[in-house]
Amino acid sequence: MLRYSYPTSLLIIVFWLAIPYGTSDNHMRQLMETLLINYNKSVRPVRNASDALVVKFGANLCRLIDVDEVNQVLITSLWLEIQWTDDKLRWNPKEWGNITKVHILSNQIWIPDILLYNNADGEPHITIESMAMVDYRGTVIWMPPSIYKSLCPIDIQYFPYDVQECQLKFGGWSHDGRLLDLQPIPPSMNDVIETRKDSRGDEYQYLESGMGLSFYYESVDPKSFFN
């Protein structure tokens, strides 16, 4: 039996893209260099050292990873949102090719050292380095993902009809409320993306979340408080 081979035609399409390098690219590179050349990320970005820096903080629950009833630990995946104004990161868009915002690695600029106060295990600080968005007015928006293990008192007396309330307590570490004015951003997500069964094989149902602001005063100095 004879087999005939037929030539196969391949249509190769080549796209040529005109990438607008040049002026815009140079403006961006020069702007980034200008913003960071003398930038000290260890200093709070305020005009006066005595000014309080307003930092808005929010946390959206992405995943309920585990509820450890024995050790009273809640493991969650959060998408944080932190906003503040950095006076050192301002520019005039007209002088920089109408650039109105840039993205800067979080390890290159000042970041508020907000940590989880009721941490149960692991790292209470935000350890993931990600990009922060900065606009020409100095507004910084940083949205790092994080996984936390927090202490949560769990009472199973009325199991399986029990309702548990777990709190995650965040606050500034190096600065008190006179220098770091922490303000809440209400959660924007009403549902958990994913839940996981606990050690009993039962699945917790996520009900709701909220955010509040508390003040903790030092007994030595009543003017010093943490929020």
N, C-alpha and C positions, 0 to 999 in steps of 0.2 A: 504494500500500500504506500502510495506516495503522499507525502505531506507537503503542502505548499506553505511557504513562509511569506507572509505579507509584511511589508514594511510598516512600522508604526510611526505615525506622525506625532511629534511633540510640539506643542505650541508654547514657547517660552516667552513670557511677558516680562519685560524689564521696565520697572518704574524709575524714573529719574525725579528725585525730589530736590527742590530748591530750598535748602535750609538757610534761614536768614541769619547767617553769622555776620559779624562785622560790628556795626555801631552798637546794636542792642547788647550783643555778647560782651563787648568791651565795657559798656556802661555797668552791666551786672558785675563783672569781675572787679572793676575799679571801685564800685560801691561797696562790695563785700570787704575789700581790702581796707577801705577808708573807715568802715564801721568797726572793724576788729583790730586795726593796727595798734592802737593804744588802749584797748579794752581790757579792763581788769575784772574778771568774773568773780573775784572774791569780795567785791565791794557792792553793797546794795545800790541799785541804780536810781538814786534819788538826787535831787538838786541840793538839798540840805540834809546833813547827816542826822538831824533830829526829826526829820519828817517820817511819818508812818507810810509804808508802802502798802497800797491796797492790792490784795491778791484774792482773786475769785477762784473758788475751788468747787468742783463737782465730780461725782463718780457715778457712772452708769453700770449697772450689773449686767454683765454679758453671759456669765455662766455660773450656776451653782454647782461647784465641783464635788463637794463632799460635806457631810455633816457627821462629825465624829462625836457621838454622844458620850462615849467613855471618857475621853480627854477634854470634852467641852470645847471643841475647836470647830470653827466654820472655815471652809476653804472656798474662796470665790475668785473668779476672774473679773477684773474691773477694767473699764475704759475710763481713765481719768481725764478731766478737762481743767486746766489751770490757766488763768489769764492774769496779766499784770501789765503795767506800763513801764518801759525802760527808757528813761530820758536820754540815755547814751546812744540809743538806736533810732534816732530821728533823722530825716533827710527831706529835702525838697525835690519832689518828683520831676519838676521842670529842669532841674540841673542834672538829672540822671536818666535821660531818655524816657521820661514818664513812667519809670518803674515805681509801682505803689506798694509792692510787697516782695519779700525774699524769704527763703527757707534756710535756717541755720541749724547746725547740729547742736543739740542741747548741751553738750560738753564744752562748747565754745563761748557760752554766755552765762550770765548769772541766772541761777535757778533757785527758787525757794526750797529750802530743805524741809519739806513737809513729810512727816512720817506717820505710821500707824502706831498710836499710843498703846492700844490693847493687843499688841502683836503677840502671837502664841509661839511662833517658830519661824525661822528663816530671816529674811532681810526686811526690816520695817521701812527702809527707804525705797524710793523708786530707782531701780537699777538699770532699766532698759534705756539705752541711748536712742533717741529718735529725733526727728526734725521738728523744730519749732517754727511757726509761721510768724513773721514780724512785718507789720505794715509801716508806712512812712511816718505815722504819728507816734511810733514807739510801742504800739500795742503788741504784746506777745501772747500767742495762743499755743499752748503745748498740750498734746493729747497722747500721753504714753499709756500703753497697755500694761497691766500689772496683775500678778497673782498674789493674794494675801491669805495668811493663816491668822485668824483672829480668835480671841477668847470669846466664848458665848455661853452663858449659863443656860443649860438645857434642863427643863423639868418635864419628865415623862409620866408624871403621876396620872394624867388623864389620857394616856395613850389608849387607843389611836386617835383620839379627838383633841389632841393637844395642839396648841398654837404657840410657836416659839418666836421670840423677838430678839434678833441679834444686832448689835451695834458695832460699827466700825468707827473708831475715834481717831480722827486725823488732826494734826496740829503742827505748828512750827516748832523747830527744835532749838536753833541758835538764837532766835529773836523772840521776844515777848510781844504782847499786843500793842505796846507803844511804838514798836518799829515795824511790825508785820500785822496789818489789819486784814485778817482772814474773813472773807465773806462767802456764804454758800451760793452755789448755783443749783437750783432744784433739778432733780433727776428728770431726764426727758424720755426715758424708756420705762414702759409700764410692765413689760413682760420679759422674763428671762429667756435667753436664746436656747439654753440647754440646761437640763437638770440631771442629777445622778442619784441613784438609789443609795440609801444609807445602809448601815451595817445590818439592819433587821430585814433588808430586802424590800422595805417600803419606800415609796417615793414621796418626798416632801413637795407640797404644792406651794409655789411662790404666790404670795398674796399681794403685797404692795411694798413700796419703799418711800422713804422721805428723808429729809435732811434738816438738821437744826444747828443752832449755834450756841455753844456753852462757853462760859468764862471760868478759868481756874486762877485763883489769886494765891500768891505766895504769902505765907504768914509773916515773913520778915519785912517785906515791902508791899503794902496793900495797893500801891500804884502799879505794881508789876503783875501782869496777868497773861495767861496763855489762852488762845482761842482755837 
